[in-house]
Each structure stands twice: as C-alpha cells, then as structure tokens.
Amino acid sequence: MNTETNRFSNTLHENQNKNWVRAIDSSKIINWIDDLFKILFPEKALETIQIELLLDQNKANFIAILSEIVKDKTANEILDDTESFYTALPELYNSMQKDAQAILDTDPAADCIQEIINSYPGFFAIEVYRIANAIASRTTCLLPRILTEYAHSKTGIDIHPSATIDVPFMIDHGTGIVIGETTIIGKYVSIYQGVTLGALQVEKSMQEKKRHPTVEDHVIIYANATILGGSTIIGNHSIVGGNTFITKSMNPYSFVMQSNKNTVLNQQEIKDINFFSI
C-alpha cells in the first residue's frame, strides 16, 4: 500500500470514529416500510392469522432498526416506543383510507381505490409521511427522515416528517412538491405538482422557530405556486392559482391568481409575425 493511500485510510478511520458514518444500512429501513405497506395494502386479502404473523415479524424488524440507530435509550425504552407506534397503527391505517377515498372522490381521473394504492405517487408520499411523522413524535432518530427521503426519491415529493398534516390530504401528480418542517396543513387540502410550502429565509438561528406557512381547511393550491413564511396563513376555502408567489396571509374564501395576459391569435389570419424574435 502506498503512502497516500495509507494516509487517506487513516484520515477516514479517524473521521469515522467521530461519527462521520451512515449509522445504518438504509436498505433495512426501505425493506421494513415496503413490508409494512404489503401488510396494510396486499395484492389480495390475507387471513387474520397471516396478518398477525406478518405484523409480529415487522415489529421485530422495527425493534432491530431502532436498536441499531438509537443510542440514547435503553432496550426497554425502545420496546415502549415500538409498542406505542404499533398501537397507533390502526389509527394511521384509518387516516390512509380517508386520504385514498378523498383522492378518489375529488380526482376525475381516478377510477378505483386499487388504482390509487398501486399507482398514485401522491398517496404513497403522504402515507410514508404519516408513518414517519408517527415515529418522529415518539423518538428522535434518523428513521423518519430516511423514510420520507425514500418516498422523495421514488415520487419527487419532499415532505418533512415533522410537518403537521391533517386528514384527509390530497396530492395530485405531485412531482416537485416541497412541504417544510414547520408547515401546518388542515383538513381536505389539495395541492398539485411543483407547489412549495417553504421558508422566507434559511438561517440556522431560526431552527426552533415556525418558518413555514399554515394552510387551513378546504384549500386548493394549484401547480407551481410558492407560499413562504412562518406567519403566512392561507385562510380556509381559499384557492391559490398556479405560478403565484405568496408571502402574506390570505383571508378565508380568497382567490389569488396571476394577472399576466396571454394573447390568443388565429394562425390562419397571421402571415408576417416572427414568433422567435426577442
């Protein structure tokens, strides 16, 4: 081994002993969440005993994951966190069903629940968020963020696990959506692709402050709208038009839209216009 390789190897070793490590193989977490989804939404109905056995195995894998990445809790505390999460699973499942039903009820392109469960990226991202949020409320560790980033990598939808999102919640299409850590979203909210619910400024000193907007019940936010700021409130039953940029609160029942004018011409009557001139 040459001198440079030896020196770099020593540097890596020293830094890895200072916690410059991944802490866990993420594939273990991905396998766990995929297995949980197969229990909640299988290809075909399972017998009760099958479900019980699968849930027991899933719980055992969850304990193993927590034991590997949570270093500041005892084994009994990890077991308590596990029992708390799995006790909450029926309520989480009920929320997932409400999300899926709301998507079916509002999206004219949706034909059945099976289509939503199998193919809607918005549904998958929301439900991974709900699981990650439930874990984040019980224990501080890497697991919730790894879960939502897994959903992000699959769907292009970035939801922070500590955001607060009521039930039901609908995402249509979804690519490019960002929902920040301190965002609060009410019931029956629909958002479309490219929407950002973000912070007005990004400074580490604001870590403990509310940086992201509040969206009240029955709001629709159309594609590529940007809403910023911890004090920004979108009042209930409001409609936020596409490509809008909002940094101030809106009263309930508001409608905001871009005022840019589009020109429509009849091509058959146009002879000498250069469409590519600047």
N, C-alpha and C positions, 0 to 999 in steps of 0.2 A: 504494500500500500504506500502510495507516495505521500510526501509531507503535506501537500494541500488537502488531500482527501482526509488525512488523519486530523488535521486542524479543524476542518469543517465538521467532521464527525463528532469531535469533542464539543464544538460550539452547539451542535444540535442536541447532544446529550445534556449539556448544561441547561439549555433553554427548556427542554422537555421536562426537566426536573423542577422548572419554575412555572409549570402549568401551561406551557405552550404545546398543548395536546388537544385532541378532539374529545377526549373523555369517554366516548363510546362509539362503537360502530353504528352509524345511522341506519344501516340496513336492518338491525334488530328492531328499531322503532318502527320503520316502514312495514316490516313484516307483521308487527303487532297490530298496527292500525288497519292494515289490509285484512288481517284475520278477523278483527272486530267487526269490520263492515260486512264480511261474509257471513257472520253470525246474525247481524241485525237485518241485512238485506241479502239473503241467499238466493241462489238460482231457482230453487224450489223449496217448498215448505219443509221444515225439519221437524222431527218428532221432539217432544218435550225433553226426553232423556238425552237426546243428541245435543240439544241446546245447552242443557245443564253441564254436560261433559265439556263441550267446547268453551263455555264461559269459564269453567274452572281452569282449563288449560291457559286460556287467555289471561286470566287473573294471575296465574303463576308466572307467566312471561312478563307481565307488568311489574310484579314484585322484583323479578330478576333485573329488569331495566332500572327501576328506581334504586335498587341496592347498588347498582354499578355507578350511577351518576350522582346520587345524593349522599354526600359525605358528612353532613352536619346533623344527621338524625340517626336515632337508634333503630334497630331492627323492628322493635315494637311500634315505633312511630311510623315507620314505613308501612307496616301492616295496617295501622289505623288509617293512614292516607288512602291506602288501597281499598279498604272496606268502605270508606266514605265515598270514593269515586264510583265503585260498582253499585253502591246503594242508590246513587243518583242516576245510574244508567237508565232506569225506566222513564224518569222524567225527561232525560236527554232524548230518548227514543221518541217520546211523545212530541217533543219540540221538532224533531226531524220530520215526523209525519205531518205536522202542521205546516212546516216550510214547504214540503213537497206538494201538499194539497193546495197551498196558496199559489204556487207556481202554476199548477195545473189549472186553477180557477182564473188566472189572470193572463196567461200566455196563450194567444190564439194558435201558436204553432205546436203546442203540447197536446198530445192525443191520449196519453195514459200515464199513470204513476210509474209503470215499469220503464217508460222512456226517460222520465226524469231521473230515476235512480241510476239507470245504466249509462246515460249519455250527457246529462246536463252538468257542465263544469261548475256552474254557479252553485248547484246543490251540493256537489262534492266539497267545494271550498267552504261553504257555510257549515256543513256538518263536521268537517275536520276542525274548523274553528270552535264549534260548540264543545267538542271533546277536549281540545287544547285549553279552552277557557276554564272548563270544569277542573282540569288538572292544575292549572295555574292558580286557581283560587284555593287550592289545598296544599300545594308545595311549591317552593321556589327552586326551579332547576331548569336544565336545558330542554327537557322533554317537550313542553308546549311550543316553544319556538321552532324546534326541529319538525314538529308535526305540521305547523302552518306553513313552514317553508317547503315542506314536501308537497302540500297542496298547491302552493305558489308555483313550484317547478312544473307541476302537471297541468295547471289551469291558467297560469298567468294572472291569478287573482291573489293579491297580497293583503291578508287580514291579520293584524297583530292579535295574538292570543289574549291580550289584556283589554281589548276593546269591549264595550258593553253593547250587545245587540239583542233586542227583544224578539219576540216570536209573534207571528211569522215574519220572515225576512226573505225577499226575493232578489236574485241577481239574474239578469238576462244577458246572454252572451258572455260577458264578464272579463274578457281579455283586457289587461292594463288597469284594472281597478286597484286602488290603494286605500286601505282603511287604517288610520293611525291608532296608536296605543291608547289614547285617552278619548277616542271618539265614542259618542253615545248615540245609539240608533233606537228609535221607538218601534212600535208595532206596525205591521202592514206597510213597510217601506220597500220600494222597488228602486233598484239602481241598475244602470246599463254600463256597457263597456267603456273603459277609459276614465271613469269617474275617480277623482282624488278627493279624499277627506283628510286634509293634511294640516300641517302647522305653518303659521306665518313666517316663522324663523326657526332655525335649528341651532340651538346652543345647549351645551351640556348642563349649564347652570339652570336650565328650565326642566330638568329631568323629573322633578317632583310636582310640576305644575300641569294644569289642563292645557294642552297645546292644540287639540283637535276639536272640530265642531260637534255640535249637538243637532241631530235630525229628529224632529218629533214625529208622532204617529201619522200614517197615511200620506207620506211624502213620496213623490216620484222625482228621481234625478236622472235626466237623460244623458246620452253619450257625451263623454269628454268634458263634462262640467267639472270645475275645480272649486272646492269650498274650503277655505282656510281659516284657522284661528280658534283658540280655545273658548273665546267669548262669543263666537258666531253661532247663532241659533236659527235653524230653518223651521219656521212655525208649522204646526200641523196642517195637513191637507194642502200643502203648497206644491207647486210644480216648478222644477228648475229645468229650464231648457238646455239643449245641447250647446256645448262650447262656451258656456257662460263662466265668468270668473267672479267669485263672491267672497268678500272678506267682511261683510257686515250682516247683521241679523235681518231676517225677513219675518214679517208678521204672519200669523196663520192665514191660510187661503190666498197666499200670494202666488203670482205667476211671473217669473223672470225669464227673459229671452234676449237673444242677440238682436240688435237693431240693424245689422248690416243688410244692405239691399242687394238682392240678386236680380240680374237683368235677364229676361227671357226673350229671345228673338226667334223669328220664324226663319229657318235656314233657307227656305225656298225663295225668300224675299231679299236675301243678303247676297251681294256679289263681291264687294271690294273690301271687306273688313279683314284685317290681318289679326287673327286670334293670338298669334305668338309674339306680337310686338310688346315691348316693355316701356 
